[in-house]
Structures are given as C-alpha cells and as structure tokens.
C-alpha cells in the first residue's frame, strides 16, 4: 500500500497535467472544400455521338 502523501502527490500531478492540456492553444487548419459533384442531365447524354470512320 502506498503512503497517503505519495497518493496526494500523484493526484496533484495528474490534475496539473489536465490543466496544462486544457490551456494549450489549438490551431485549426483550413481544409480544401470538397469538389461539388457534377450534375448529370439528359442533355449531356444526348450530346454524345458515335463517329464511324471507314478506312476501306
């Protein structure tokens, strides 16, 4: 069993570490915005075509 004095010292150190952690500043980095998904529409599909090249 530990001496009560030692237990008190351990508790004090833990409390000090918690306080230090709360006081530290936090920097938030700007993150790039995610690209917006391209809307698919029927117009895009209707503009597609097939080219046939006859090489004979």
KOLGU-4560 file (N, C-alpha, C; in nm, 3 decimals, padded with zeros to 5 digits):
<recs>
<n_xx: 00.085 n_yy: -00.118 n_zz: 00.000 ca_xx: 00.000 ca_yy: 00.000 ca_zz: 00.000 c_xx: 00.089 c_yy: 00.124 c_zz: 00.000 mol: A seq: 1 type: UNK>
<n_xx: 00.046 n_yy: 00.225 n_zz: -00.078 ca_xx: 00.124 ca_yy: 00.347 ca_zz: -00.088 c_xx: 00.094 c_yy: 00.441 c_zz: 00.028 mol: A seq: 2 type: UNK>
<n_xx: 00.191 n_yy: 00.519 n_zz: 00.060 ca_xx: 00.179 ca_yy: 00.620 ca_zz: 00.163 c_xx: 00.077 c_yy: 00.726 c_zz: 00.119 mol: A seq: 3 type: UNK>
<n_xx: -00.012 n_yy: 00.776 n_zz: 00.206 ca_xx: -00.110 ca_yy: 00.878 ca_zz: 00.166 c_xx: -00.045 c_yy: 01.003 c_zz: 00.106 mol: A seq: 4 type: UNK>
<n_xx: 00.074 n_yy: 01.038 n_zz: 00.152 ca_xx: 00.144 ca_yy: 01.154 ca_zz: 00.096 c_xx: 00.174 c_yy: 01.131 c_zz: -00.052 mol: A seq: 5 type: UNK>
<n_xx: 00.218 n_yy: 01.012 n_zz: -00.085 ca_xx: 00.252 ca_yy: 00.980 ca_zz: -00.224 c_xx: 00.126 c_yy: 00.982 c_zz: -00.310 mol: A seq: 6 type: UNK>
<n_xx: 00.017 n_yy: 00.930 n_zz: -00.260 ca_xx: -00.111 ca_yy: 00.930 ca_zz: -00.333 c_xx: -00.155 c_yy: 01.072 c_zz: -00.362 mol: A seq: 7 type: UNK>
<n_xx: -00.143 n_yy: 01.160 n_zz: -00.263 ca_xx: -00.179 ca_yy: 01.301 ca_zz: -00.283 c_xx: -00.091 c_yy: 01.366 c_zz: -00.390 mol: A seq: 8 type: UNK>
<n_xx: 00.038 n_yy: 01.337 n_zz: -00.388 ca_xx: 00.129 ca_yy: 01.394 ca_zz: -00.487 c_xx: 00.093 c_yy: 01.347 c_zz: -00.628 mol: A seq: 9 type: UNK>
<n_xx: 00.061 n_yy: 01.220 n_zz: -00.642 ca_xx: 00.021 ca_yy: 01.166 ca_zz: -00.772 c_xx: -00.105 c_yy: 01.235 c_zz: -00.822 mol: A seq: 10 type: UNK>
<n_xx: -00.204 n_yy: 01.253 n_zz: -00.734 ca_xx: -00.328 ca_yy: 01.321 ca_zz: -00.772 c_xx: -00.302 c_yy: 01.465 c_zz: -00.816 mol: A seq: 11 type: UNK>
<n_xx: -00.215 n_yy: 01.535 n_zz: -00.743 ca_xx: -00.182 ca_yy: 01.673 ca_zz: -00.779 c_xx: -00.116 c_yy: 01.680 c_zz: -00.915 mol: A seq: 12 type: UNK>
<n_xx: -00.024 n_yy: 01.589 n_zz: -00.943 ca_xx: 00.044 ca_yy: 01.588 ca_zz: -01.073 c_xx: -00.055 c_yy: 01.561 c_zz: -01.186 mol: A seq: 13 type: UNK>
<n_xx: -00.147 n_yy: 01.467 n_zz: -01.163 ca_xx: -00.248 ca_yy: 01.438 ca_zz: -01.266 c_xx: -00.336 c_yy: 01.559 c_zz: -01.293 mol: A seq: 14 type: UNK>
<n_xx: -00.374 n_yy: 01.630 n_zz: -01.187 ca_xx: -00.457 ca_yy: 01.750 ca_zz: -01.204 c_xx: -00.380 c_yy: 01.858 c_zz: -01.280 mol: A seq: 15 type: UNK>
<n_xx: -00.253 n_yy: 01.875 n_zz: -01.251 ca_xx: -00.172 ca_yy: 01.975 ca_zz: -01.321 c_xx: -00.159 c_yy: 01.940 c_zz: -01.469 mol: A seq: 16 type: UNK>
<n_xx: -00.142 n_yy: 01.813 n_zz: -01.500 ca_xx: -00.132 ca_yy: 01.771 ca_zz: -01.640 c_xx: -00.263 c_yy: 01.797 c_zz: -01.714 mol: A seq: 17 type: UNK>
<n_xx: -00.375 n_yy: 01.774 n_zz: -01.649 ca_xx: -00.505 ca_yy: 01.802 ca_zz: -01.711 c_xx: -00.522 c_yy: 01.952 c_zz: -01.738 mol: A seq: 18 type: UNK>
<n_xx: -00.482 n_yy: 02.034 n_zz: -01.642 ca_xx: -00.493 ca_yy: 02.180 ca_zz: -01.660 c_xx: -00.405 c_yy: 02.228 c_zz: -01.774 mol: A seq: 19 type: UNK>
<n_xx: -00.284 n_yy: 02.173 n_zz: -01.785 ca_xx: -00.195 ca_yy: 02.211 ca_zz: -01.894 c_xx: -00.255 c_yy: 02.173 c_zz: -02.028 mol: A seq: 20 type: UNK>
<n_xx: -00.317 n_yy: 02.059 n_zz: -02.034 ca_xx: -00.379 ca_yy: 02.014 ca_zz: -02.157 c_xx: -00.495 c_yy: 02.102 c_zz: -02.199 mol: A seq: 21 type: UNK>
<n_xx: -00.569 n_yy: 02.155 n_zz: -02.103 ca_xx: -00.683 ca_yy: 02.241 ca_zz: -02.132 c_xx: -00.637 c_yy: 02.379 c_zz: -02.177 mol: A seq: 22 type: UNK>
<n_xx: -00.524 n_yy: 02.426 n_zz: -02.129 ca_xx: -00.476 ca_yy: 02.561 ca_zz: -02.159 c_xx: -00.404 c_yy: 02.571 c_zz: -02.293 mol: A seq: 23 type: UNK>
<n_xx: -00.359 n_yy: 02.460 n_zz: -02.347 ca_xx: -00.282 ca_yy: 02.467 ca_zz: -02.470 c_xx: -00.370 c_yy: 02.513 c_zz: -02.585 mol: A seq: 24 type: UNK>
<n_xx: -00.320 n_yy: 02.607 n_zz: -02.664 ca_xx: -00.400 ca_yy: 02.656 ca_zz: -02.777 c_xx: -00.411 c_yy: 02.550 c_zz: -02.887 mol: A seq: 25 type: UNK>
<n_xx: -00.520 n_yy: 02.559 n_zz: -02.958 ca_xx: -00.545 ca_yy: 02.465 ca_zz: -03.067 c_xx: -00.555 c_yy: 02.544 c_zz: -03.196 mol: A seq: 26 type: UNK>
<n_xx: -00.485 n_yy: 02.500 n_zz: -03.298 ca_xx: -00.490 ca_yy: 02.566 ca_zz: -03.428 c_xx: -00.567 c_yy: 02.476 c_zz: -03.523 mol: A seq: 27 type: UNK>
<n_xx: -00.668 n_yy: 02.535 n_zz: -03.587 ca_xx: -00.744 ca_yy: 02.460 ca_zz: -03.686 c_xx: -00.693 c_yy: 02.498 c_zz: -03.824 mol: A seq: 28 type: UNK>
<n_xx: -00.655 n_yy: 02.399 n_zz: -03.900 ca_xx: -00.603 ca_yy: 02.423 ca_zz: -04.034 c_xx: -00.717 c_yy: 02.433 c_zz: -04.133 mol: A seq: 29 type: UNK>
<n_xx: -00.707 n_yy: 02.526 n_zz: -04.227 ca_xx: -00.811 ca_yy: 02.536 ca_zz: -04.330 c_xx: -00.799 c_yy: 02.417 c_zz: -04.424 mol: A seq: 30 type: UNK>
<n_xx: -00.908 n_yy: 02.348 n_zz: -04.443 ca_xx: -00.910 ca_yy: 02.233 ca_zz: -04.532 c_xx: -00.975 c_yy: 02.272 c_zz: -04.664 mol: A seq: 31 type: UNK>
<n_xx: -00.926 n_yy: 02.217 n_zz: -04.774 ca_xx: -00.987 ca_yy: 02.250 ca_zz: -04.903 c_xx: -01.130 c_yy: 02.198 c_zz: -04.910 mol: A seq: 32 type: UNK>
<n_xx: -01.213 n_yy: 02.275 n_zz: -04.977 ca_xx: -01.353 ca_yy: 02.235 ca_zz: -04.991 c_xx: -01.362 c_yy: 02.117 c_zz: -05.087 mol: A seq: 33 type: UNK>
<n_xx: -01.446 n_yy: 02.020 n_zz: -05.057 ca_xx: -01.461 ca_yy: 01.907 ca_zz: -05.149 c_xx: -01.527 c_yy: 01.953 c_zz: -05.279 mol: A seq: 34 type: UNK>
<n_xx: -01.486 n_yy: 01.892 n_zz: -05.388 ca_xx: -01.541 ca_yy: 01.929 ca_zz: -05.518 c_xx: -01.688 c_yy: 01.889 c_zz: -05.524 mol: A seq: 35 type: UNK>
<n_xx: -01.767 n_yy: 01.979 n_zz: -05.580 ca_xx: -01.910 ca_yy: 01.951 ca_zz: -05.592 c_xx: -01.930 c_yy: 01.849 c_zz: -05.704 mol: A seq: 36 type: UNK>
<n_xx: -02.017 n_yy: 01.754 n_zz: -05.683 ca_xx: -02.041 ca_yy: 01.656 ca_zz: -05.788 c_xx: -02.109 c_yy: 01.721 c_zz: -05.908 mol: A seq: 37 type: UNK>
<n_xx: -02.066 n_yy: 01.680 n_zz: -06.026 ca_xx: -02.125 ca_yy: 01.736 ca_zz: -06.147 c_xx: -02.266 c_yy: 01.680 c_zz: -06.163 mol: A seq: 38 type: UNK>
<n_xx: -02.360 n_yy: 01.767 n_zz: -06.187 ca_xx: -02.495 ca_yy: 01.715 ca_zz: -06.209 c_xx: -02.503 c_yy: 01.646 c_zz: -06.344 mol: A seq: 39 type: UNK>
<n_xx: -02.558 n_yy: 01.528 n_zz: -06.344 ca_xx: -02.577 ca_yy: 01.459 ca_zz: -06.471 c_xx: -02.716 c_yy: 01.489 c_zz: -06.521 mol: A seq: 40 type: UNK>
<n_xx: -02.723 n_yy: 01.523 n_zz: -06.645 ca_xx: -02.853 ca_yy: 01.553 ca_zz: -06.702 c_xx: -02.869 c_yy: 01.479 c_zz: -06.833 mol: A seq: 41 type: UNK>
<n_xx: -02.990 n_yy: 01.476 n_zz: -06.885 ca_xx: -03.017 ca_yy: 01.408 ca_zz: -07.011 c_xx: -02.952 c_yy: 01.481 c_zz: -07.128 mol: A seq: 42 type: UNK>
<n_xx: -02.930 n_yy: 01.611 n_zz: -07.113 ca_xx: -02.869 ca_yy: 01.688 ca_zz: -07.222 c_xx: -02.727 c_yy: 01.640 c_zz: -07.250 mol: A seq: 43 type: UNK>
<n_xx: -02.652 n_yy: 01.613 n_zz: -07.146 ca_xx: -02.515 ca_yy: 01.567 ca_zz: -07.165 c_xx: -02.513 c_yy: 01.435 c_zz: -07.241 mol: A seq: 44 type: UNK>
<n_xx: -02.602 n_yy: 01.346 n_zz: -07.205 ca_xx: -02.605 ca_yy: 01.216 ca_zz: -07.270 c_xx: -02.651 c_yy: 01.228 c_zz: -07.415 mol: A seq: 45 type: UNK>
<n_xx: -02.742 n_yy: 01.321 n_zz: -07.443 ca_xx: -02.792 ca_yy: 01.334 ca_zz: -07.579 c_xx: -02.689 c_yy: 01.400 c_zz: -07.671 mol: A seq: 46 type: UNK>
<n_xx: -02.592 n_yy: 01.474 n_zz: -07.616 ca_xx: -02.490 ca_yy: 01.537 ca_zz: -07.698 c_xx: -02.383 c_yy: 01.438 c_zz: -07.741 mol: A seq: 47 type: UNK>
<n_xx: -02.379 n_yy: 01.324 n_zz: -07.682 ca_xx: -02.280 ca_yy: 01.223 ca_zz: -07.720 c_xx: -02.315 c_yy: 01.170 c_zz: -07.859 mol: A seq: 48 type: UNK>
<n_xx: -02.214 n_yy: 01.122 n_zz: -07.924 ca_xx: -02.238 ca_yy: 01.065 ca_zz: -08.054 c_xx: -02.135 c_yy: 00.958 c_zz: -08.085 mol: A seq: 49 type: UNK>
<n_xx: -02.157 n_yy: 00.887 n_zz: -08.192 ca_xx: -02.065 ca_yy: 00.783 ca_zz: -08.236 c_xx: -02.015 c_yy: 00.822 c_zz: -08.372 mol: A seq: 50 type: UNK>
<n_xx: -01.884 n_yy: 00.821 n_zz: -08.390 ca_xx: -01.823 ca_yy: 00.850 ca_zz: -08.519 c_xx: -01.773 c_yy: 00.720 c_zz: -08.580 mol: A seq: 51 type: UNK>
<n_xx: -01.809 n_yy: 00.695 n_zz: -08.700 ca_xx: -01.763 ca_yy: 00.577 ca_zz: -08.771 c_xx: -01.672 c_yy: 00.623 c_zz: -08.884 mol: A seq: 52 type: UNK>
<n_xx: -01.551 n_yy: 00.572 n_zz: -08.882 ca_xx: -01.454 ca_yy: 00.607 ca_zz: -08.986 c_xx: -01.430 c_yy: 00.482 c_zz: -09.069 mol: A seq: 53 type: UNK>
<n_xx: -01.463 n_yy: 00.490 n_zz: -09.193 ca_xx: -01.447 ca_yy: 00.375 ca_zz: -09.283 c_xx: -01.311 c_yy: 00.387 c_zz: -09.353 mol: A seq: 54 type: UNK>
<n_xx: -01.220 n_yy: 00.298 n_zz: -09.322 ca_xx: -01.086 ca_yy: 00.301 ca_zz: -09.378 c_xx: -01.070 c_yy: 00.205 c_zz: -09.495 mol: A seq: 55 type: UNK>
<n_xx: -01.177 n_yy: 00.154 n_zz: -09.551 ca_xx: -01.163 ca_yy: 00.060 ca_zz: -09.662 c_xx: -01.149 c_yy: 00.124 c_zz: -09.795 mol: A seq: 56 type: UNK>
</recs>
